[in-house]
Structures are given as C-alpha cells and as structure tokens.
Amino acid sequence: MEYKFDKTAHAVFALHYHLIMCVKYRKKVFTNEKIVNRLKEIILNMLEKFGVNILNQECDKDHIHILLTTTPKVEFTKYINSLKGVSARYLRKEFDLKKYLWGDSFWSDSYCLITTGQVTLDQLKKYVENQGKC
C-alpha cells in the first residue's frame, strides 16, 4: 500500500498513526466476539465527528490496535479521550463486565500513539490483522 496524500487549501499531508489502547489492569475482556464487534462498531461510528479514517482495527485479548489516518486539525488528546469515554460507557451499558472489571474504569489511563513512518503500511496492516489470531 502506498501513502495517499491528502490536501487542504494550504497543506499536503499523509498522517498515518497506530493507536493502542489497553483495558484497565490488562483484563482479558476481548475474548467475547460480541464485545469486540461492538467496540469496533463504536469506534467506526465516532470517526466522522473527529475527521479520522480507520484503515484497520483488531483486538487482542486485553487491548486494541487501530490503524488510522487523519488531518493536521485533529486534536488527538480530545479524540482519544472521547473515544475511550464513549466506548467504555456503551460497553458497560450493553455488557456485564463486572466479572472482568470493577469500579468506573474500563480503559487504562495511558495509550500508545505511533506514527507509521518507520515501517511500510503493508507491514503494519499485516501486524494489526494478526492481532486477532492469537
């Protein structure tokens, strides 16, 4: 996959990121396919609001990998905090997660956000796709 450049009136850019979010205490919540599918759906529904395009996403047992593109105007801190808050609320409301987690937290307070310039997009896409095959 080659980088596709996007543009605005004053900029040309190819902003690709790899976002990793972990469940609080690294609990194995994503062993239930219904929870995984619902999380992916929630994430896809939120992207239009923030100008983010999801290229790929896959869950391992206790975290999710998201490969995304965006514009320079996106405020990642707001996007990620909103994504974590909204997804946690929906998942807690729709699934009984008390056997995995207690209290109000679903996601770990931290996250990992990496630019993808050091590897090809094909390598990163294969890596993310293989996360669900463990």
TACOR-V333981 format. One record per run of one state. SS is the DSSP state (alpha for helix, beta for strand, coil for the rest). FROM is the first residue (numbers start at 1). LEN is the number of residues. If there is no record, write none. Layout:
ss=[SS | SS]
from=[FROM | FROM]
len=[LEN | LEN]
This chain:
ss=[coil | beta | coil | beta | coil | beta | alpha | coil | alpha | coil | beta | coil | beta | coil | alpha | coil | beta | coil | alpha | coil]
from=[1 | 6 | 8 | 12 | 14 | 15 | 24 | 27 | 33 | 51 | 52 | 60 | 63 | 71 | 76 | 95 | 107 | 116 | 121 | 134]
len=[5 | 2 | 4 | 2 | 1 | 9 | 3 | 6 | 18 | 1 | 8 | 3 | 8 | 5 | 19 | 12 | 9 | 5 | 13 | 1]
